[in-house]
Amino acid sequence: MVATERNKVIGTRPVRPDGADKVTGRAEYGADVRLPRMLYGRVLRSPHAHARILGIDASKALALEGVHAVVTNADFPRLGDDLVDLGETFAPFKYIRDNVLASDKALYAGHAVAAVCASDPHIAEDALALIEVEYEPLGTVMSVHEAMADGAPLVHEHMHTTEMAARFVPSDNRSEDFSNIASHLRFELGDVEQGFAEADIVLEREFETSTAHQGYIEPHNGTAFWNNDGEITVWVSTQGPFAVRMQVAKLCDVPVSKVKVVPMEIGGGFGGKINTYMEPMAAILSKKTGRPVKMIMTREEVLIGTGPTSATYVRCKIGARRDGTIIAGEAYLAYEAGAFPGSPVGAGAGCMFSSYDIPNLVTDAYDVITNKPKVSAYRAPGSPQGTYAVESLIDELAERIEMEPMELRLKNAASQGSRRVDGVAQGRIGSEEVMRAAMESPHYRSELQGKNQGRGVSMGFWHNAGMESSAYGSLNTDGTASLVLGSVDIGGQRAALAMQFAETLGISYDQVKPLVVDTDSVGFNGVTGGSRTTFATGWAVYEAAMDVRRQLEERAAAIWEVDRDDVSYGDDGVLRGPAGDDGEARSMTFAEICGKLGGSGGMIQGRADVAPTTVGAAFGCHIVDVEVDPETGKVDVLRYTAVQDVGTAIHPSYVEGQIQGGAAQGAGMALTEEYYYRDDGSMANSSLLDYRMPTALDLPEIETILVEVPNPGHPYGVRGVGEVPIVPPLAAIANAIHDATDLRITSLPASPRALLEQLQPEE
């Protein structure tokens, strides 16, 4: 089954099922958990960016009335150094444990060192000042340049560089020398040296981006109760309840079957609410006290103690013929991982050239340890920074050969069969369709109206993800269905999944009640991230509905006393069978047979567990107009249009919202958002007053153009949509600033301070 004009539910815009609870305040978030005899936890954090911990004395804190327990790294079970796949690298599980609570060293300012729980949150806060920690400050490395320099202080004294090409080889895949470079990954396609030798024009520049945070409004939280029977229940706002279950079970050394995670409503995540922070601390504190323990971060703790995205350095080079054919590309990428391995540099290296068909490519990607918080995923992690370099050079190439920027992009567009630098051949993709839609848009065809204004464009790519998902659909006698899901709803997934279930059964959206449940109540589900949920969990929902259809055909056959093969379930939700004794063809609607299930063998549940691999890659093209004030360096965004291939827009309103949100976040990374660090390695702007995210006053209404090139690898043509829109803004805005000022922007954010240094260097 594929998306067609016959779809009755898909493509409509129904009200989201969680809407009423959220606008009336009934929805329960992590901060709303209330349990009998609950204690409150707070975390003591290191003031040093790099320091050896010589001792921790919590005796004075424990003597404070109302304090019930203190936990340090030593309270976690000592486990073997099993390797855990962190996505971009393998790392010892010790790294995960030591990020939750520091062991022998504090590795960044804000690193959790100890936690305390008390009968009142204010008492817990007071107790932190009574915990005495003896530190030996050490030298710091606060950028990839410092960390990779000869003689740099080592964040991990015994770390070697792992060659990721040999990541599955059990030995001889590490450098001999100790290093802050956790890993090196190289992708090669074609013959780059020959490609550059044949090029008429070669451009090369260096680009840098700053550390930026996802900016979710709801702070991290976690409540845990370690019951006397050994069962641990965790209530948390998270993108991945099953990931939390695994990490808590491992850190507490209990089977995963002993941990139940209850996902609360989530106030944003964007990749930053996958890693575990306070949940294991709360669990150990609960074990010590026999009472539930609740922990919530302050906004400052969110900024200094959780994972932002990487600050990056990229050196990029492209070679082209005079007619604009790009024949070679090369890139060197160094991404900050923070204090532990796992930056998204591999994804950056794999995505940056993928909007184009370039025969000769090579990328070298370095995962670099620094004395900053361990980075987390952030919406198409790694791709915006690498793409910023490539799209800036393509804009410069267009200027050099006097070709219109979008014509140059279209000339080199990737198409089905094009090879990416990682060797993967593109499937059915919509890159050309997106480019043409952008060029035909009213925005692109309009004229700039004022002085100091400029227009920029950029493409963006994200490969999207599949992974495992499950879903259950239970029928009710009143002709409705309960859809049981394990994928957390962040951007309207409950609605989008219910719509696919309803479409498959041929019933209305209002007949489906979607529920996100705990980890004991549904099969395994991967995280809500990577633009996988509407695709992969949508596939599970489709298969669960098809299971229902098959069972209903069997039941109808039994009711009518006919052969199973003589009954069919139509896409209109009507069961049809052969004519009866009266000569009339038999039929029953979905609602009618639901009413007969109880007396004909019992109710029916459809089930499915899937791990689809036929993911549809996604492309976007952004057009932005800016005005630059030459006296202040301030950049005003005047108009913004985002064009994207969305495969099939299941719920167009939520698709548009995802695109608008990603574009806004990318604009923040391009113009205002960055971490400022003092000389001692502490963060200077750890509040939302000083860490400057754009608001509705800073951006115009973001126009969206939805291009639908259905993914043939999904029953309804779905492509993930949430990642791509954050990829083009960095380069699009940088290119627009160049158009307005003639300045090539090679470092972001292009804040007023940074622009003034280029606009008025003498001052």
Beta strands, then each sheet from edge to edge (+ up, - down):
strand 1: 39-45
strand 2: 51-57
strand 3: 67-72
strand 4: 83-85
strand 5: 90-92
strand 6: 105-106
strand 7: 112-118
strand 8: 132-137
strand 9: 160-163
strand 10: 174-178
strand 11: 181-189
strand 12: 201-209
strand 13: 221-226
strand 14: 232-236
strand 15: 259-263
strand 16: 293-296
strand 17: 312-320
strand 18: 326-338
strand 19: 360-369
strand 20: 453-462
strand 21: 469-475
strand 22: 481-485
strand 23: 512-516
strand 24: 568-569
strand 25: 574-579
strand 26: 585-589
strand 27: 605-610
strand 28: 618-628
strand 29: 635-645
strand 30: 702-707
strand 31: 747-748
sheet 1: 3+ 7- 1+ 16+ 13- 14+ 15+
sheet 2: 6+ 2- 8+
sheet 3: 4+ 5-
sheet 4: 10+ 9- 11- 19+ 18+ 17- 12+ 31+
sheet 5: 20+ 28- 29+ 30+
sheet 6: 23+ 22+ 21- 27+
sheet 7: 24+ 25- 26+
end
